[in-house]
Amino acid sequence: MRAMRAYVQAFTAAAVIAAALSANSSQAQSLSYRSGQNVAPAYEGWEEDEQGNKWFLFGYMNRNWEEHVEVPVGPDNGFNIGGVDQGQPTVFLPRRGRFMFRVPVPKNFTEKDELIWTLTSKGKTEKAYATIRADYKMDNVTKMSETGALGAGTSSPEVRANKPPVVVVQGSKKLTAKVGQPLEITAVVTDDGIPKRRLPGLSGAAVSNTGSRPDRVATAPPSAVAATSNPLIANRLTAPPARVTVGKNVGLHVAYFKFRGPGTVTFSPEQIAAWEDTRAGANSPWAPIWIAPTLPADGKVPVTVTFDTPGTYVLRARADDGGLTGDDEITVTVTN
């Protein structure tokens, strides 16, 4: 009997240790970082228009929650076919950025060929391999599902008819500015009104381009959240999502961000995140409680930008209806 009890106790102890090791392993795999991690390029698939033109679609995963990683075009950020520069970003926003740019499929490209995007950051090299295999072909419903606008396997005739919004930055696509000199840019967005704007159970309505979010502590930056005396609130605001896939609040909006350039660009007003910031209180369609802004009737969305460093910048305006996106961009040459 004693031997049996000893065996049971030993077995129970071993089970507890195994469970603890399993939990630690799971926790290690789900660690999140503010900075210091690399960026992985991502091949999203390929698409084809009604005229038969084909494009590869690319995005990335910046493993940081705060750091904007910058990698110039060249050996550390380039392609193996058609030249190293294929319009890819040199500034990588935090976390997951889907469908950030597209590259024309080279003529005579076959299913056996590969377009390879190589990205080296933080001392690590990773590659994305693009092919035109049939199982990689994308359509709008698949895009909406991957960005979190649709639940798994759900759609409707209305949603399937959705077209991407169109955004056009007014005026010249090449501008000049001086360091510290505010520059106003205006984009005009049009959309088909699909999907219809959904409002979560939050009182009030958005009236500016920043969207709406919970008040006070929920809008505090991560540094302030980390210093809060309430660990439950801090954990809730900074923890990565518990879901396997992202969920997204739909509603037409425009976000400006730096796509390329050497220095810091300040946008006023504060811009909605174009990356999947899933933390509560974030100014992001992927945040648990967020309402899309009410856009002006004429579709004009202005922003004032200021640069702190001379150089050539590419600024992107992204229109997002919650399911699909449309982009336009301008180049700004900044001098002292």
DAHUDA-V670560 format. One record per backbone hydrogen bond with DSSP energy under -0.5 kcal/mol. NH is the residue of the N-H (numbers start at 1). CO is the residue of the C=O. E is the energy in kcal/mol with one decimal. If there is no record, write none. Layout:
nh:NH co:CO e:E
nh:NH co:CO e:E
This chain:
nh:5 co:1 e:-2.9
nh:6 co:2 e:-2.7
nh:7 co:3 e:-2.2
nh:8 co:4 e:-2.7
nh:9 co:5 e:-2.8
nh:10 co:6 e:-2.5
nh:11 co:7 e:-2.9
nh:12 co:8 e:-2.9
nh:13 co:9 e:-2.7
nh:14 co:10 e:-2.5
nh:15 co:11 e:-2.3
nh:16 co:12 e:-2.5
nh:17 co:13 e:-2.6
nh:18 co:14 e:-2.7
nh:19 co:15 e:-2.6
nh:20 co:16 e:-2.4
nh:21 co:17 e:-2.8
nh:22 co:18 e:-2.5
nh:23 co:19 e:-2.6
nh:24 co:20 e:-2.8
nh:25 co:21 e:-2.6
nh:26 co:22 e:-2.4
nh:27 co:23 e:-2.7
nh:28 co:24 e:-2.6
nh:29 co:25 e:-1.9
nh:30 co:26 e:-1.1
nh:31 co:28 e:-1.0
nh:33 co:63 e:-0.7
nh:40 co:61 e:-2.6
nh:42 co:59 e:-2.4
nh:44 co:42 e:-0.6
nh:44 co:57 e:-2.6
nh:45 co:57 e:-1.1
nh:46 co:136 e:-2.0
nh:47 co:55 e:-2.3
nh:49 co:53 e:-2.2
nh:52 co:49 e:-1.8
nh:55 co:47 e:-2.3
nh:56 co:103 e:-3.4
nh:57 co:45 e:-3.0
nh:58 co:101 e:-2.6
nh:59 co:42 e:-2.7
nh:60 co:97 e:-2.3
nh:61 co:40 e:-2.7
nh:62 co:95 e:-2.6
nh:63 co:38 e:-1.9
nh:63 co:61 e:-0.7
nh:65 co:33 e:-2.3
nh:66 co:34 e:-1.8
nh:67 co:34 e:-2.2
nh:69 co:67 e:-0.8
nh:69 co:92 e:-1.4
nh:71 co:90 e:-2.4
nh:74 co:77 e:-1.4
nh:77 co:74 e:-1.6
nh:78 co:118 e:-1.7
nh:80 co:116 e:-1.2
nh:86 co:84 e:-0.8
nh:90 co:259 e:-2.0
nh:91 co:259 e:-1.6
nh:92 co:69 e:-3.1
nh:93 co:91 e:-0.7
nh:95 co:62 e:-1.0
nh:95 co:64 e:-1.7
nh:97 co:60 e:-2.4
nh:98 co:96 e:-0.5
nh:100 co:58 e:-1.6
nh:101 co:58 e:-1.6
nh:103 co:56 e:-2.1
nh:105 co:54 e:-2.2
nh:109 co:106 e:-1.4
nh:113 co:110 e:-1.5
nh:115 co:130 e:-2.3
nh:116 co:114 e:-0.6
nh:117 co:115 e:-0.5
nh:117 co:128 e:-2.4
nh:118 co:78 e:-2.8
nh:118 co:116 e:-0.6
nh:119 co:126 e:-2.8
nh:120 co:76 e:-2.9
nh:121 co:119 e:-0.5
nh:121 co:124 e:-2.4
nh:124 co:121 e:-2.1
nh:126 co:119 e:-2.5
nh:128 co:117 e:-2.1
nh:130 co:115 e:-3.0
nh:130 co:128 e:-0.6
nh:136 co:133 e:-1.9
nh:137 co:134 e:-1.5
nh:138 co:46 e:-3.4
nh:143 co:139 e:-2.1
nh:144 co:140 e:-2.5
nh:145 co:141 e:-2.0
nh:146 co:142 e:-2.4
nh:147 co:143 e:-2.1
nh:148 co:145 e:-0.8
nh:149 co:144 e:-1.9
nh:150 co:144 e:-1.1
nh:154 co:151 e:-2.1
nh:160 co:156 e:-2.8
nh:161 co:157 e:-0.9
nh:161 co:158 e:-0.8
nh:162 co:159 e:-1.7
nh:166 co:190 e:-2.7
nh:168 co:188 e:-2.2
nh:170 co:168 e:-0.5
nh:170 co:186 e:-2.8
nh:175 co:331 e:-2.7
nh:177 co:333 e:-2.1
nh:179 co:335 e:-2.4
nh:180 co:307 e:-2.6
nh:181 co:178 e:-2.3
nh:182 co:180 e:-0.6
nh:183 co:305 e:-2.5
nh:185 co:303 e:-3.0
nh:187 co:301 e:-1.9
nh:188 co:168 e:-2.6
nh:189 co:299 e:-2.3
nh:190 co:166 e:-2.5
nh:198 co:250 e:-0.8
nh:200 co:198 e:-0.5
nh:202 co:200 e:-2.7
nh:211 co:208 e:-1.4
nh:212 co:291 e:-1.5
nh:218 co:215 e:-1.9
nh:219 co:216 e:-1.8
nh:220 co:217 e:-1.1
nh:224 co:221 e:-0.7
nh:225 co:221 e:-2.4
nh:226 co:222 e:-2.5
nh:227 co:223 e:-0.8
nh:228 co:225 e:-1.5
nh:231 co:229 e:-0.8
nh:234 co:230 e:-2.1
nh:235 co:231 e:-2.8
nh:236 co:232 e:-1.9
nh:237 co:233 e:-2.2
nh:238 co:234 e:-1.9
nh:239 co:235 e:-1.7
nh:248 co:148 e:-1.8
nh:249 co:285 e:-3.0
nh:250 co:248 e:-0.5
nh:251 co:321 e:-0.7
nh:253 co:320 e:-1.8
nh:255 co:318 e:-2.4
nh:257 co:316 e:-2.0
nh:259 co:314 e:-2.8
nh:260 co:314 e:-1.8
nh:266 co:306 e:-2.7
nh:267 co:265 e:-0.5
nh:268 co:304 e:-2.3
nh:273 co:283 e:-3.0
nh:276 co:96 e:-1.8
nh:277 co:275 e:-2.2
nh:278 co:276 e:-1.0
nh:280 co:236 e:-0.8
nh:282 co:279 e:-1.9
nh:284 co:282 e:-1.9
nh:287 co:284 e:-1.8
nh:290 co:288 e:-0.5
nh:291 co:212 e:-1.3
nh:295 co:293 e:-0.7
nh:299 co:296 e:-1.7
nh:301 co:187 e:-3.3
nh:302 co:300 e:-0.5
nh:303 co:185 e:-2.6
nh:304 co:268 e:-2.8
nh:305 co:183 e:-3.1
nh:306 co:266 e:-1.7
nh:308 co:264 e:-1.4
nh:311 co:334 e:-2.2
nh:313 co:311 e:-0.5
nh:313 co:332 e:-2.7
nh:314 co:260 e:-2.1
nh:315 co:313 e:-0.5
nh:315 co:330 e:-2.5
nh:316 co:257 e:-2.7
nh:317 co:328 e:-3.3
nh:318 co:255 e:-2.9
nh:318 co:316 e:-0.5
nh:319 co:317 e:-0.5
nh:319 co:326 e:-3.1
nh:320 co:253 e:-2.8
nh:321 co:324 e:-2.2
nh:326 co:319 e:-2.2
nh:328 co:317 e:-1.9
nh:330 co:315 e:-2.1
nh:331 co:173 e:-2.9
nh:332 co:313 e:-2.6
nh:333 co:175 e:-2.7
nh:334 co:311 e:-3.2
nh:334 co:332 e:-0.6
nh:335 co:177 e:-2.2
